[in-house]
Amino acid sequence: MLGLDTGMTVILIVCITIACVFELINGFNDTSNSIVTVIYTKSMKPTHAVVWAGIMNFMGVFFGGTIVAMGIMKLIPNEILMTQTVSQNIALIIAILLTSIIWNFSTWYFGIPCSSSHTLLGSIFGVGIAYNFLPDIASVSLNWGKIESVCIWLLLSPITGFMLAWGMVAFLKRTVKYKKFYRAPHAKKAPSFWIRLLIILSSTHLSFSHGQNDGQKGVGIIMIILIALVPAHFALNHHHNPVQLLSQVNSVETVFNHMDSKPLDARSKASLLVIHSQIDTIQSHLSGKSNYAAINGTESWVVRDNLMSLQKEVKALNENSGIKKVISHDDQKLMNSNLDVIKNYTDYAPTWIILMISVALGTGTMIGWKRIVVTVGEKIGVQPLSYAQGSSANIIAASTISLSSTLGLPVSTTQILSSGVAGSMVATNGIKNLRRKTIKNIFLTWILTIPCTMVISGSLFLLFRYIF
């Protein structure tokens, strides 16, 4: 398999299986949130809702792009994966996955809505920081810019969900006078047609947006596994020919050759030197290679690393206002078009991975939905969730998650929906309508997830690395 011996093939299969188990438990917890209101309000039967949510999760993962998955991959610096042996990369991967599984399963078991995004990010941060404590290892910086943007949005998104859901319910109370809309679900009867339609549509949008964001996290993890263990086959996108890649790089080089003679500031000149060095490295490894069989795993890693660094350096150069004064419109257009093509060689995910993650998410939802549905539907507020509250929380959560996916930021469906439900409860009967014990447990879980998973994953990484 992929040119691996039997032992490495087994290890690869085990790692991918563990990643699917992570997504399965994500289905227990996060994905279950997307069907809370549609089940709790009896708008759909649980079996129908679960199947429908699974289909929409699949659609979200399949058609939602890979920008979030690529963001997850970039949280682990290339230097860490490149400088370690295969067995050491296995230690890193298993530490991240086991930590995520342990924490997600534990919180699900106690019926506490937990963020798989927090869990995964905390696990990645933990191994990244632990790596720097290893002896005889050059310090490697995590992608702090990406981490900062992710953490800020993880903090802001539940606040946004709370405030917008509160505002939406307050607005509906002033404009929609249909009294049944504000009642708790009947013990046996489904709601009226229009209420039912609204809840089903909003839940459908939430399931799709969840797949678009959360499903991509699993895609990103499996891509990390494949690139770390089988770089010759997955470090570069084999659906594009290396000859074409070399042609695109040569075209980009032409643009920067034109800029060499331009009057540039010191910062821009330094960037140009780095860019020329990266292009030279890529050219040296691709020159004369007509297919990927001629490029070994190490070369694939080096080319991938320099392609990603080139994109980052050019982006930084483009943000320098001085460059815009010296580069022609045609050169700018040529450079951007070629860089867009080059990006396809590093930012990609095979269809079979997307299909596998979709199945794992859907299966997890079918197995474990009930605990989270009960918590969100009955235990956040003193009174049960009403139709107006449920549909408002759905709409706000789905819209916030979709925006986050467009920006390439991983967020928590659990956080946003739970916060939206809480906001809708407060809008109805004030802060007294919240169950303090449940809110306290959820809040503490959110606060503790990242530091706890950092400690667990970092410790497991150091332990496994010692063993391996």
Long-range contacts (C-beta under 8 A, 24 or more apart in sequence): 2-230, 2-233, 3-232, 3-233, 4-230, 8-86, 8-229, 11-90, 11-229, 12-225, 12-226, 12-229, 12-230, 15-90, 15-93, 15-94, 15-97, 15-225, 15-229, 16-222, 16-225, 16-356, 18-94, 18-97, 18-98, 18-101, 19-97, 19-218, 19-221, 19-222, 19-225, 20-218, 20-356, 20-357, 20-360, 21-97, 21-101, 21-360, 22-97, 22-100, 22-101, 22-104, 22-116, 22-120, 22-218, 22-221, 23-215, 23-218, 23-357, 23-360, 23-361, 23-364, 24-360, 24-361, 24-363, 24-364, 24-367, 25-101, 25-104, 25-105, 25-108, 25-116, 25-364, 25-368, 26-104, 26-116, 26-214, 26-217, 26-218, 26-360, 26-361, 26-364, 27-360, 27-361, 27-362, 27-363, 27-364, 27-365, 27-366, 27-367, 27-368, 28-104, 28-105, 28-108, 28-364, 28-365, 28-367, 28-368, 28-369, 28-371, 28-372, 29-104, 29-107, 29-108, 29-113, 29-114, 29-116, 29-368, 29-372, 29-414, 30-114, 30-115, 30-116, 30-210, 30-214, 30-412, 30-413, 30-414, 31-57, 31-207, 31-210, 31-214, 31-361, 31-362, 31-364, 31-365, 31-369, 31-413, 32-365, 32-368, 32-369, 32-370, 32-371, 32-372, 32-373, 33-113, 33-206, 33-210, 33-372, 33-376, 33-397, 33-413, 33-414, 33-417, 33-418, 34-203, 34-206, 34-207, 34-210, 34-365, 34-413, 34-417, 35-203, 35-207, 35-365, 35-369, 35-373, 36-372, 36-373, 36-376, 36-377, 36-385, 36-390, 36-417, 37-199, 37-202, 37-203, 37-377, 37-385, 37-390, 37-391, 37-393, 37-394, 38-199, 38-200, 38-203, 39-369, 39-373, 39-377, 40-185, 40-373, 40-376, 40-377, 40-378, 40-384, 40-385, 40-390, 41-185, 41-190, 41-191, 41-195, 41-196, 41-199, 41-385, 41-387, 41-390, 42-185, 42-186, 42-188, 42-189, 42-190, 42-191, 43-190, 43-191, 43-195, 43-196, 43-199, 43-200, 43-203, 44-200, 46-369, 46-370, 49-203, 50-362, 50-365, 50-366, 50-369, 51-362, 51-366, 52-204, 52-207, 53-203, 53-207, 53-362, 53-365, 54-358, 54-361, 54-362, 54-363, 54-365, 54-366, 55-362, 56-204, 56-207, 56-208, 56-211, 57-207, 57-208, 57-210, 57-211, 57-215, 57-358, 57-361, 57-362, 57-365, 58-211, 58-355, 58-358, 58-359, 58-361, 58-362, 59-208, 59-211, 60-207, 60-208, 60-209, 60-210, 60-211, 60-212, 60-213, 60-215, 61-211, 61-212, 61-215, 61-216, 61-219, 61-354, 61-357, 61-358, 61-361, 62-211, 62-351, 62-354, 62-355, 62-358, 63-212, 64-208, 64-211, 64-212, 64-213, 64-215, 64-216, 64-405, 65-212, 65-216, 65-405, 66-216, 66-219, 66-347, 66-348, 66-349, 67-216, 67-347, 67-405, 67-406, 67-408, 68-212, 68-213, 68-216, 68-217, 68-220, 68-405, 68-408, 68-409, 68-410, 69-216, 69-217, 69-219, 69-220, 69-223, 69-349, 70-220, 70-347, 70-408, 71-146, 71-150, 71-220, 71-408, 71-409, 71-410, 72-120, 72-124, 72-216, 72-217, 72-220, 72-221, 72-224, 72-410, 73-220, 73-223, 73-224, 73-227, 74-143, 74-146, 74-308, 75-121, 75-124, 75-125, 75-128, 75-142, 75-143, 75-146, 75-147, 75-150, 76-124, 76-127, 76-128, 76-142, 76-224, 77-128, 77-140, 77-141, 77-142, 77-143, 78-301, 78-304, 78-305, 78-308, 79-140, 79-305, 80-128, 80-131, 80-140, 81-224, 81-227, 81-228, 81-301, 82-301, 82-302, 82-305, 83-137, 83-138, 86-228, 86-229, 87-468, 88-465, 88-468, 89-228, 89-229, 90-228, 90-229, 90-464, 90-468, 91-461, 91-464, 91-465, 91-467, 91-468, 92-127, 92-131, 92-228, 92-461, 92-464, 92-465, 93-224, 93-225, 93-228, 93-229, 94-460, 94-464, 95-123, 95-126, 95-127, 95-457, 95-458, 95-460, 95-461, 95-464, 96-120, 96-123, 96-124, 96-126, 96-127, 96-221, 96-457, 96-461, 97-123, 97-221, 98-457, 98-460, 99-123, 99-126, 99-453, 99-456, 99-457, 99-460, 100-453, 102-456, 103-449, 103-452, 103-453, 103-456, 107-445, 108-368, 108-371, 108-372, 109-371, 111-371, 111-372, 111-374, 111-375, 111-379, 112-375, 112-441, 112-442, 112-445, 113-372, 113-375, 113-376, 113-414, 113-415, 113-417, 113-418, 113-442, 113-445, 114-414, 114-445, 114-446, 114-449, 115-154, 115-412, 115-414, 115-415, 115-446, 115-449, 116-214, 116-217, 116-412, 116-414, 117-154, 117-214, 117-217, 117-410, 117-411, 117-412, 117-415, 118-154, 118-412, 118-415, 118-446, 118-449, 118-450, 118-453, 119-449, 119-453, 120-217, 120-221, 120-410, 121-147, 121-150, 121-151, 121-154, 121-410, 121-450, 122-449, 122-450, 122-451, 122-452, 122-453, 122-454, 122-457, 123-453, 123-454, 123-456, 123-457, 124-457, 125-450, 125-454, 125-457, 126-453, 126-454, 126-455, 126-456, 126-457, 126-458, 126-459, 126-461, 127-457, 127-458, 127-461, 129-454, 129-458, 130-457, 130-458, 130-459, 130-461, 130-462, 131-461, 133-462, 134-462, 134-465, 149-409, 150-409, 150-410, 153-404, 153-407, 153-409, 153-411, 154-410, 154-411, 154-412, 154-415, 157-400, 157-404, 157-411, 157-412, 157-415, 157-416, 158-412, 158-415, 158-416, 158-418, 158-419, 158-446, 159-419, 160-400, 160-416, 161-393, 161-396, 161-397, 161-400, 161-415, 161-416, 161-417, 161-419, 161-420, 161-423, 162-419, 162-420, 162-422, 162-423, 162-426, 163-423, 164-396, 164-400, 164-420, 164-423, 165-389, 165-392, 165-393, 165-396, 165-419, 165-420, 165-421, 165-422, 165-423, 165-424, 165-427, 166-423, 166-424, 166-426, 166-427, 167-427, 168-392, 168-395, 168-396, 168-424, 168-427, 169-388, 169-389, 169-392, 169-423, 169-424, 169-427, 169-428, 170-427, 172-388, 172-392, 173-388, 173-427, 173-428, 176-388, 180-387, 181-386, 181-387, 181-388, 182-386, 182-387, 182-388, 182-428, 183-386, 183-387, 184-383, 184-384, 184-385, 184-386, 185-384, 185-385, 185-386, 185-387, 191-387, 195-387, 195-391, 198-387, 198-391, 199-387, 199-390, 199-391, 199-394, 202-391, 202-394, 202-395, 202-398, 203-394, 205-394, 205-395, 205-398, 205-399, 205-402, 206-394, 206-397, 206-398, 206-401, 206-413, 206-417, 208-398, 209-397, 209-398, 209-399, 209-401, 209-402, 209-405, 209-413, 210-401, 210-413, 211-358, 211-361, 212-401, 212-402, 212-405, 213-401, 213-404, 213-405, 213-410, 213-411, 213-413, 214-361, 214-410, 214-413, 215-354, 215-357, 215-358, 215-361, 216-405, 216-410, 217-410, 218-357, 218-360, 218-361, 219-349, 219-353, 219-354, 219-357, 220-349, 222-349, 222-353, 222-356, 222-357, 223-349, 223-353, 227-304, 230-297, 231-297, 231-298, 231-300, 231-301, 231-304, 232-292, 232-295, 232-296, 232-297, 232-300, 233-292, 235-297, 235-300, 235-301, 235-303, 235-304, 236-292, 236-295, 236-300, 236-303, 236-304, 236-345, 236-346, 237-344, 237-345, 237-346, 237-348, 238-292, 239-348, 240-344, 240-345, 241-290, 241-291, 242-286, 242-289, 242-290, 242-291, 242-292, 242-295, 243-289, 243-290, 244-341, 245-286, 245-342, 245-345, 246-282, 246-283, 246-286, 246-287, 246-289, 248-338, 248-341, 248-342, 249-279, 249-282, 249-283, 249-286, 249-338, 249-342, 250-283, 251-334, 251-338, 252-279, 252-310, 252-314, 252-335, 252-338, 252-339, 252-342, 253-279, 253-283, 254-334, 255-327, 255-331, 255-334, 255-335, 258-327, 258-328, 258-331, 259-323, 259-326, 259-327, 259-331, 262-326, 262-327, 263-326, 264-322, 264-323, 264-326, 265-320, 265-322, 267-320, 268-317, 268-320, 268-322, 268-323, 271-313, 271-316, 271-317, 271-320, 272-317, 274-313, 275-310, 275-313, 275-314, 275-317, 278-306, 278-309, 278-310, 278-313, 279-310, 281-306, 282-306, 282-307, 282-310, 304-345, 304-346, 307-342, 307-345, 307-346, 308-346, 310-342, 311-339, 311-342, 311-343, 311-346, 314-339, 372-414, 375-438, 376-417, 376-418, 376-421, 379-435, 379-438, 380-418, 380-421, 380-422, 380-425, 380-434, 380-435, 380-438, 380-439, 380-442, 381-421, 381-422, 381-425, 381-433, 381-434, 381-435, 382-429, 382-432, 382-433, 382-434, 382-435, 383-425, 383-428, 383-429, 383-433, 385-421, 385-424, 385-425, 386-428, 388-424, 388-428, 389-421, 389-424, 389-425, 389-427, 389-428, 390-421, 390-424, 392-420, 392-424, 393-417, 393-420, 393-421, 393-423, 393-424, 394-420, 396-420, 396-423, 415-446, 418-442
